[in-house]
Structures are given as structure tokens and as C-alpha cells.
């Protein structure tokens, strides 16, 4: 109920809503149903080394846009 209210409030203010700390597929599914704009957390990208980060930038699976890092890959399956 609280998450729904936060998503609705953010979107009604014209903000992009980003959920942090998403670790379970069930959390991702719920956030998608609520219309959350984006997520971050171990489910979509576990912590990686600086070398692995640079390799992903070079490979095009990460990109930096407006000062933020975005994954260019789909989240893991069930």
C-alpha cells in the first residue's frame, strides 16, 4: 500500500519513480504492476568490480546518460 502511494505520488508530480534495493523477482513483478518507471538493485545488476564495469561500458551493455549508468540488457528471467 505504501509503495503504491509513493509511485502514484511521484508520477502525479511528473517525476520518474525509481525503486532501489530490488532483490527478488516478486518485487520486480509487483513494481511493474504498480507502474514504477525504473528499478535498481541486485536482481538487475549485482555489484561488480571496476574492471568489469569498464568492460560492460565498452561492450555496450552499460551506458552513461545524464550522469547515470543504465543497463542496456533485459532483467534476468524467473
Backbone atoms as SQL, in Angstrom:
CREATE TABLE atoms (id INTEGER PRIMARY KEY, chain TEXT, resi INTEGER, resn TEXT, atom TEXT, x REAL, y REAL, z REAL);
INSERT INTO atoms VALUES
  (1, 'A', 1, 'UNK', 'N', 0.822, -1.186, 0.000),
  (2, 'A', 1, 'UNK', 'CA', 0.000, 0.000, 0.000),
  (3, 'A', 1, 'UNK', 'C', 0.879, 1.269, 0.000),
  (4, 'A', 2, 'UNK', 'N', 1.949, 1.283, 0.804),
  (5, 'A', 2, 'UNK', 'CA', 2.834, 2.442, 0.851),
  (6, 'A', 2, 'UNK', 'C', 3.568, 2.613, -0.472),
  (7, 'A', 3, 'UNK', 'N', 4.026, 1.508, -1.046),
  (8, 'A', 3, 'UNK', 'CA', 4.751, 1.590, -2.321),
  (9, 'A', 3, 'UNK', 'C', 3.827, 2.132, -3.400),
  (10, 'A', 4, 'UNK', 'N', 2.603, 1.667, -3.436),
  (11, 'A', 4, 'UNK', 'CA', 1.629, 2.170, -4.421),
  (12, 'A', 4, 'UNK', 'C', 1.456, 3.675, -4.263),
  (13, 'A', 5, 'UNK', 'N', 1.332, 4.146, -3.030),
  (14, 'A', 5, 'UNK', 'CA', 1.151, 5.578, -2.780),
  (15, 'A', 5, 'UNK', 'C', 2.364, 6.380, -3.244),
  (16, 'A', 6, 'UNK', 'N', 3.556, 5.854, -3.006),
  (17, 'A', 6, 'UNK', 'CA', 4.771, 6.559, -3.424),
  (18, 'A', 6, 'UNK', 'C', 4.859, 6.633, -4.947),
  (19, 'A', 7, 'UNK', 'N', 4.574, 5.515, -5.617),
  (20, 'A', 7, 'UNK', 'CA', 4.601, 5.502, -7.086),
  (21, 'A', 7, 'UNK', 'C', 3.573, 6.495, -7.628),
  (22, 'A', 8, 'UNK', 'N', 2.363, 6.452, -7.097),
  (23, 'A', 8, 'UNK', 'CA', 1.314, 7.361, -7.569),
  (24, 'A', 8, 'UNK', 'C', 1.666, 8.820, -7.309),
  (25, 'A', 9, 'UNK', 'N', 2.207, 9.117, -6.132),
  (26, 'A', 9, 'UNK', 'CA', 2.573, 10.488, -5.795),
  (27, 'A', 9, 'UNK', 'C', 3.662, 11.002, -6.736),
  (28, 'A', 10, 'UNK', 'N', 4.710, 10.207, -6.898),
  (29, 'A', 10, 'UNK', 'CA', 5.793, 10.621, -7.783),
  (30, 'A', 10, 'UNK', 'C', 5.317, 10.881, -9.194),
  (31, 'A', 11, 'UNK', 'N', 4.522, 9.976, -9.726),
  (32, 'A', 11, 'UNK', 'CA', 4.046, 10.137, -11.101),
  (33, 'A', 11, 'UNK', 'C', 3.068, 11.303, -11.231),
  (34, 'A', 12, 'UNK', 'N', 2.256, 11.534, -10.198),
  (35, 'A', 12, 'UNK', 'CA', 1.328, 12.669, -10.266),
  (36, 'A', 12, 'UNK', 'C', 2.078, 14.002, -10.241),
  (37, 'A', 13, 'UNK', 'N', 3.285, 13.994, -9.686),
  (38, 'A', 13, 'UNK', 'CA', 4.126, 15.191, -9.692),
  (39, 'A', 13, 'UNK', 'C', 4.999, 15.286, -10.937),
  (40, 'A', 14, 'UNK', 'N', 4.851, 14.333, -11.838),
  (41, 'A', 14, 'UNK', 'CA', 5.620, 14.338, -13.072),
  (42, 'A', 14, 'UNK', 'C', 7.051, 13.859, -12.903),
  (43, 'A', 15, 'UNK', 'N', 7.303, 13.093, -11.843),
  (44, 'A', 15, 'UNK', 'CA', 8.647, 12.598, -11.584),
  (45, 'A', 15, 'UNK', 'C', 8.810, 11.171, -12.095),
  (46, 'A', 16, 'UNK', 'N', 10.035, 10.797, -12.396),
  (47, 'A', 16, 'UNK', 'CA', 10.365, 9.409, -12.720),
  (48, 'A', 16, 'UNK', 'C', 10.564, 8.686, -11.396),
  (49, 'A', 17, 'UNK', 'N', 9.864, 7.578, -11.190),
  (50, 'A', 17, 'UNK', 'CA', 9.944, 6.831, -9.939),
  (51, 'A', 17, 'UNK', 'C', 10.909, 5.659, -10.124),
  (52, 'A', 18, 'UNK', 'N', 11.956, 5.623, -9.279),
  (53, 'A', 18, 'UNK', 'CA', 12.970, 4.571, -9.346),
  (54, 'A', 18, 'UNK', 'C', 12.999, 3.840, -8.013),
  (55, 'A', 19, 'UNK', 'N', 12.725, 2.540, -8.033),
  (56, 'A', 19, 'UNK', 'CA', 12.769, 1.719, -6.823),
  (57, 'A', 19, 'UNK', 'C', 14.189, 1.214, -6.624),
  (58, 'A', 20, 'UNK', 'N', 14.696, 1.354, -5.413),
  (59, 'A', 20, 'UNK', 'CA', 16.044, 0.898, -5.091),
  (60, 'A', 20, 'UNK', 'C', 15.978, -0.369, -4.250),
  (61, 'A', 21, 'UNK', 'N', 17.020, -1.174, -4.342),
  (62, 'A', 21, 'UNK', 'CA', 17.126, -2.357, -3.489),
  (63, 'A', 21, 'UNK', 'C', 16.288, -3.535, -3.928),
  (64, 'A', 22, 'UNK', 'N', 15.962, -3.618, -5.212),
  (65, 'A', 22, 'UNK', 'CA', 15.145, -4.724, -5.713),
  (66, 'A', 22, 'UNK', 'C', 16.010, -5.981, -5.799),
  (67, 'A', 23, 'UNK', 'N', 15.648, -6.997, -5.030),
  (68, 'A', 23, 'UNK', 'CA', 16.441, -8.221, -4.967),
  (69, 'A', 23, 'UNK', 'C', 15.678, -9.471, -5.383),
  (70, 'A', 24, 'UNK', 'N', 14.366, -9.406, -5.430),
  (71, 'A', 24, 'UNK', 'CA', 13.551, -10.587, -5.739),
  (72, 'A', 24, 'UNK', 'C', 12.701, -10.350, -6.973),
  (73, 'A', 25, 'UNK', 'N', 12.495, -11.414, -7.742),
  (74, 'A', 25, 'UNK', 'CA', 11.646, -11.313, -8.937),
  (75, 'A', 25, 'UNK', 'C', 10.232, -10.883, -8.553),
  (76, 'A', 26, 'UNK', 'N', 9.742, -11.342, -7.405),
  (77, 'A', 26, 'UNK', 'CA', 8.404, -10.956, -6.958),
  (78, 'A', 26, 'UNK', 'C', 8.322, -9.451, -6.708),
  (79, 'A', 27, 'UNK', 'N', 9.407, -8.851, -6.210),
  (80, 'A', 27, 'UNK', 'CA', 9.429, -7.402, -6.024),
  (81, 'A', 27, 'UNK', 'C', 9.364, -6.684, -7.368),
  (82, 'A', 28, 'UNK', 'N', 10.145, -7.174, -8.325),
  (83, 'A', 28, 'UNK', 'CA', 10.136, -6.576, -9.656),
  (84, 'A', 28, 'UNK', 'C', 8.759, -6.689, -10.292),
  (85, 'A', 29, 'UNK', 'N', 8.143, -7.855, -10.194),
  (86, 'A', 29, 'UNK', 'CA', 6.808, -8.053, -10.772),
  (87, 'A', 29, 'UNK', 'C', 5.801, -7.080, -10.172),
  (88, 'A', 30, 'UNK', 'N', 5.843, -6.922, -8.857),
  (89, 'A', 30, 'UNK', 'CA', 4.913, -6.018, -8.163),
  (90, 'A', 30, 'UNK', 'C', 5.142, -4.573, -8.599),
  (91, 'A', 31, 'UNK', 'N', 6.402, -4.165, -8.670),
  (92, 'A', 31, 'UNK', 'CA', 6.714, -2.800, -9.093),
  (93, 'A', 31, 'UNK', 'C', 6.267, -2.539, -10.525),
  (94, 'A', 32, 'UNK', 'N', 6.412, -3.531, -11.391),
  (95, 'A', 32, 'UNK', 'CA', 5.942, -3.385, -12.771),
  (96, 'A', 32, 'UNK', 'C', 4.428, -3.207, -12.804),
  (97, 'A', 33, 'UNK', 'N', 3.711, -4.012, -12.003),
  (98, 'A', 33, 'UNK', 'CA', 2.249, -3.887, -11.952),
  (99, 'A', 33, 'UNK', 'C', 1.814, -2.521, -11.426),
  (100, 'A', 34, 'UNK', 'N', 2.600, -1.950, -10.527),
  (101, 'A', 34, 'UNK', 'CA', 2.282, -0.633, -9.970),
  (102, 'A', 34, 'UNK', 'C', 2.668, 0.510, -10.907),
  (103, 'A', 35, 'UNK', 'N', 3.408, 0.191, -11.961),
  (104, 'A', 35, 'UNK', 'CA', 3.790, 1.212, -12.925),
  (105, 'A', 35, 'UNK', 'C', 5.056, 1.971, -12.573),
  (106, 'A', 36, 'UNK', 'N', 5.895, 1.380, -11.717),
  (107, 'A', 36, 'UNK', 'CA', 7.172, 2.005, -11.361),
  (108, 'A', 36, 'UNK', 'C', 8.009, 2.163, -12.632),
  (109, 'A', 37, 'UNK', 'N', 8.641, 3.322, -12.776),
  (110, 'A', 37, 'UNK', 'CA', 9.351, 3.619, -14.023),
  (111, 'A', 37, 'UNK', 'C', 10.640, 2.824, -14.193),
  (112, 'A', 38, 'UNK', 'N', 11.428, 2.711, -13.135),
  (113, 'A', 38, 'UNK', 'CA', 12.707, 2.009, -13.228),
  (114, 'A', 38, 'UNK', 'C', 13.031, 1.371, -11.885),
  (115, 'A', 39, 'UNK', 'N', 13.953, 0.411, -11.920),
  (116, 'A', 39, 'UNK', 'CA', 14.400, -0.240, -10.691),
  (117, 'A', 39, 'UNK', 'C', 15.914, -0.358, -10.702),
  (118, 'A', 40, 'UNK', 'N', 16.464, -0.512, -9.510),
  (119, 'A', 40, 'UNK', 'CA', 17.879, -0.849, -9.387),
  (120, 'A', 40, 'UNK', 'C', 18.032, -1.755, -8.178),
  (121, 'A', 41, 'UNK', 'N', 19.055, -2.566, -8.216),
  (122, 'A', 41, 'UNK', 'CA', 19.289, -3.496, -7.119),
  (123, 'A', 41, 'UNK', 'C', 19.981, -4.749, -7.606),
  (124, 'A', 42, 'UNK', 'N', 20.243, -5.663, -6.687),
  (125, 'A', 42, 'UNK', 'CA', 20.981, -6.880, -7.006),
  (126, 'A', 42, 'UNK', 'C', 20.296, -7.752, -8.047),
  (127, 'A', 43, 'UNK', 'N', 18.984, -7.695, -8.150),
  (128, 'A', 43, 'UNK', 'CA', 18.286, -8.522, -9.134),
  (129, 'A', 43, 'UNK', 'C', 18.695, -8.142, -10.555),
  (130, 'A', 44, 'UNK', 'N', 18.775, -6.865, -10.821),
  (131, 'A', 44, 'UNK', 'CA', 19.079, -6.421, -12.183),
  (132, 'A', 44, 'UNK', 'C', 20.565, -6.227, -12.433),
  (133, 'A', 45, 'UNK', 'N', 21.343, -5.985, -11.361),
  (134, 'A', 45, 'UNK', 'CA', 22.781, -5.846, -11.533),
  (135, 'A', 45, 'UNK', 'C', 23.483, -5.995, -10.199),
  (136, 'A', 46, 'UNK', 'N', 23.985, -7.183, -9.902),
  (137, 'A', 46, 'UNK', 'CA', 24.757, -7.364, -8.673),
  (138, 'A', 46, 'UNK', 'C', 26.021, -6.504, -8.706),
  (139, 'A', 47, 'UNK', 'N', 26.621, -6.234, -7.554),
  (140, 'A', 47, 'UNK', 'CA', 27.857, -5.456, -7.524),
  (141, 'A', 47, 'UNK', 'C', 28.944, -6.097, -8.402),
  (142, 'A', 48, 'UNK', 'N', 29.717, -5.245, -9.087),
  (143, 'A', 48, 'UNK', 'CA', 30.793, -5.736, -9.946),
  (144, 'A', 48, 'UNK', 'C', 32.057, -4.908, -9.699),
  (145, 'A', 49, 'UNK', 'N', 33.180, -5.429, -10.142),
  (146, 'A', 49, 'UNK', 'CA', 34.449, -4.719, -9.989),
  (147, 'A', 49, 'UNK', 'C', 34.529, -3.554, -10.981),
  (148, 'A', 50, 'UNK', 'N', 35.471, -2.661, -10.734),
  (149, 'A', 50, 'UNK', 'CA', 35.687, -1.537, -11.650),
  (150, 'A', 50, 'UNK', 'C', 36.068, -2.030, -13.044),
  (151, 'A', 51, 'UNK', 'N', 36.867, -3.098, -13.098),
  (152, 'A', 51, 'UNK', 'CA', 37.288, -3.647, -14.393),
  (153, 'A', 51, 'UNK', 'C', 36.083, -4.208, -15.160),
  (154, 'A', 52, 'UNK', 'N', 35.206, -4.910, -14.450),
  (155, 'A', 52, 'UNK', 'CA', 34.014, -5.459, -15.098),
  (156, 'A', 52, 'UNK', 'C', 33.089, -4.335, -15.555),
  (157, 'A', 53, 'UNK', 'N', 33.015, -3.275, -14.771),
  (158, 'A', 53, 'UNK', 'CA', 32.203, -2.124, -15.138),
  (159, 'A', 53, 'UNK', 'C', 32.708, -1.499, -16.436),
  (160, 'A', 54, 'UNK', 'N', 34.019, -1.281, -16.505),
  (161, 'A', 54, 'UNK', 'CA', 34.608, -0.712, -17.718),
  (162, 'A', 54, 'UNK', 'C', 34.370, -1.615, -18.920),
  (163, 'A', 55, 'UNK', 'N', 34.489, -2.925, -18.719),
  (164, 'A', 55, 'UNK', 'CA', 34.252, -3.869, -19.817),
  (165, 'A', 55, 'UNK', 'C', 32.811, -3.787, -20.307),
  (166, 'A', 56, 'UNK', 'N', 31.874, -3.626, -19.381),
  (167, 'A', 56, 'UNK', 'CA', 30.459, -3.525, -19.790),
  (168, 'A', 56, 'UNK', 'C', 30.179, -2.223, -20.523),
  (169, 'A', 57, 'UNK', 'N', 30.833, -1.143, -20.111),
  (170, 'A', 57, 'UNK', 'CA', 30.685, 0.121, -20.845),
  (171, 'A', 57, 'UNK', 'C', 31.195, -0.062, -22.267),
  (172, 'A', 58, 'UNK', 'N', 32.378, -0.653, -22.401),
  (173, 'A', 58, 'UNK', 'CA', 32.978, -0.867, -23.727),
  (174, 'A', 58, 'UNK', 'C', 32.152, -1.820, -24.577),
  (175, 'A', 59, 'UNK', 'N', 31.543, -2.829, -23.948),
  (176, 'A', 59, 'UNK', 'CA', 30.730, -3.801, -24.690),
  (177, 'A', 59, 'UNK', 'C', 29.350, -3.251, -25.056),
  (178, 'A', 60, 'UNK', 'N', 28.973, -2.149, -24.435),
  (179, 'A', 60, 'UNK', 'CA', 27.672, -1.558, -24.743),
  (180, 'A', 60, 'UNK', 'C', 26.522, -2.106, -23.915),
  (181, 'A', 61, 'UNK', 'N', 26.817, -2.912, -22.875),
  (182, 'A', 61, 'UNK', 'CA', 25.719, -3.407, -22.036),
  (183, 'A', 61, 'UNK', 'C', 25.391, -2.423, -20.912),
  (184, 'A', 62, 'UNK', 'N', 26.270, -1.462, -20.660),
  (185, 'A', 62, 'UNK', 'CA', 26.006, -0.329, -19.781),
  (186, 'A', 62, 'UNK', 'C', 26.214, 0.922, -20.604),
  (187, 'A', 63, 'UNK', 'N', 25.485, 1.966, -20.274),
  (188, 'A', 63, 'UNK', 'CA', 25.742, 3.261, -20.894),
  (189, 'A', 63, 'UNK', 'C', 25.583, 4.337, -19.825),
  (190, 'A', 64, 'UNK', 'N', 26.258, 5.429, -20.032),
  (191, 'A', 64, 'UNK', 'CA', 26.147, 6.561, -19.125),
  (192, 'A', 64, 'UNK', 'C', 25.342, 7.631, -19.839),
  (193, 'A', 65, 'UNK', 'N', 24.256, 8.020, -19.192),
  (194, 'A', 65, 'UNK', 'CA', 23.376, 9.012, -19.791),
  (195, 'A', 65, 'UNK', 'C', 22.959, 10.005, -18.717),
  (196, 'A', 66, 'UNK', 'N', 23.172, 11.277, -18.955),
  (197, 'A', 66, 'UNK', 'CA', 22.835, 12.328, -17.987),
  (198, 'A', 66, 'UNK', 'C', 23.473, 12.076, -16.626),
  (199, 'A', 67, 'UNK', 'N', 24.677, 11.513, -16.625),
  (200, 'A', 67, 'UNK', 'CA', 25.391, 11.272, -15.386),
  (201, 'A', 67, 'UNK', 'C', 24.983, 10.017, -14.648),
  (202, 'A', 68, 'UNK', 'N', 24.068, 9.226, -15.220),
  (203, 'A', 68, 'UNK', 'CA', 23.618, 7.991, -14.594),
  (204, 'A', 68, 'UNK', 'C', 24.012, 6.804, -15.444),
  (205, 'A', 69, 'UNK', 'N', 24.271, 5.690, -14.786),
  (206, 'A', 69, 'UNK', 'CA', 24.585, 4.455, -15.503),
  (207, 'A', 69, 'UNK', 'C', 23.294, 3.673, -15.718),
  (208, 'A', 70, 'UNK', 'N', 23.066, 3.251, -16.943),
  (209, 'A', 70, 'UNK', 'CA', 21.884, 2.452, -17.272),
  (210, 'A', 70, 'UNK', 'C', 22.321, 1.135, -17.870),
  (211, 'A', 71, 'UNK', 'N', 21.658, 0.066, -17.471),
  (212, 'A', 71, 'UNK', 'CA', 21.905, -1.240, -18.095),
  (213, 'A', 71, 'UNK', 'C', 21.110, -1.284, -19.390),
  (214, 'A', 72, 'UNK', 'N', 21.704, -1.822, -20.416),
  (215, 'A', 72, 'UNK', 'CA', 21.072, -1.908, -21.721),
  (216, 'A', 72, 'UNK', 'C', 20.544, -3.321, -21.947),
  (217, 'A', 73, 'UNK', 'N', 20.577, -4.149, -20.940),
  (218, 'A', 73, 'UNK', 'CA', 20.139, -5.529, -21.063),
  (219, 'A', 73, 'UNK', 'C', 18.813, -5.727, -20.333),
  (220, 'A', 74, 'UNK', 'N', 18.107, -6.770, -20.680),
  (221, 'A', 74, 'UNK', 'CA', 16.853, -7.097, -20.009),
  (222, 'A', 74, 'UNK', 'C', 17.125, -7.672, -18.627),
  (223, 'A', 75, 'UNK', 'N', 16.207, -7.477, -17.675),
  (224, 'A', 75, 'UNK', 'CA', 16.401, -8.096, -16.358),
  (225, 'A', 75, 'UNK', 'C', 16.374, -9.619, -16.465),
  (226, 'A', 76, 'UNK', 'N', 16.969, -10.305, -15.498),
  (227, 'A', 76, 'UNK', 'CA', 17.006, -11.773, -15.559),
  (228, 'A', 76, 'UNK', 'C', 15.611, -12.370, -15.529),
  (229, 'A', 77, 'UNK', 'N', 15.485, -13.533, -16.149),
  (230, 'A', 77, 'UNK', 'CA', 14.199, -14.243, -16.175),
  (231, 'A', 77, 'UNK', 'C', 13.844, -14.816, -14.823),
  (232, 'A', 78, 'UNK', 'N', 12.690, -15.486, -14.760),
  (233, 'A', 78, 'UNK', 'CA', 12.219, -16.039, -13.486),
  (234, 'A', 78, 'UNK', 'C', 13.146, -17.050, -12.861);
